[in-house]
């Protein structure tokens, strides 16, 4: 039981859990929009719009993850503020 409690009290674990909750919400939201545009759309325009939205969300997600990986966390944590 102490192992589970120490995991949730660790600040990096809390940030990781929050990140995955936000990621799951984002993916569900994107999926629901795409699904409804494809399922209930009449003709090809809603399906094309859904494809553009899907490709755009993948591109934005990739940019966000790659930018997150470029952050120099050691400088942020050592100074207590952003390194400008």
N, C-alpha and C positions, 0 to 999 in steps of 0.2 A: 504494500500500500504506500510506503514511503517513496518508492520509485515513481509512482504515478503522480503523487503530489509534488514531488520535486521537479518533475517534467513540466507540469502546468505552472509552477511558480517561476520557472526560468523565463526571463524576459524575451529571449530569442525564440523560445518555443511559442510564446503567446503571439509574437509577431508573425511567426510562420503559420499558426492556426488561423489568425485573422486574414492573412494573405490567401490561404486556401479557401476560406469561406467566401471572400470577395471574388476569387476566381470561379468558384462553383456558381455563385449568383450570376456573374457575367456570362458564363457559358450557357446557363439555363435561359437567361434573358435573350441572348443571341439565337439560341436554338428555337425558342418559342416564336420569335419574330419570323425567322426563316420558315419554320414549319407552317405558320398561318398564312404567310404570303404565298407559299407554294400550294398548300392544300385548298385554300379558299379563293385563290386568284383565278380570274377568268381571262383566258388568252395567254399571250407570252410576255406581256409587259410586267406583270407582277413577278413572274418567274425570273425574268432578267434582273429586275430590281433586287430580288432575293439573292441571286448569285452575286451581284455587285456588293450587296451588304455583307455577305459571307466572306468574300475575298477581302473586302475592306477591313472587316473585323479581324481576320487572320493577320493582315499586314500591320494593323495597329497593335495587336497583341504581341507580335514579334518585335516591333520597335520598342514597346514598353519593357519587355523582358530583357532585350539586349541593352537598353539604356540603364535598367536597374542593375545589370551586371557590371556596368562601367563605373558605378559609384565607388568612391574610395572610402569605405566604411571606417577604416582605421583612423583617418584624419577627422572624420566627423565625431567619432567616439572620443578621441583624445582631446580635442578642443572643446567639445560640448556645443559646438555650433557649426554652421556650414563653412567650409574652407574657401573663403573668397580673398 
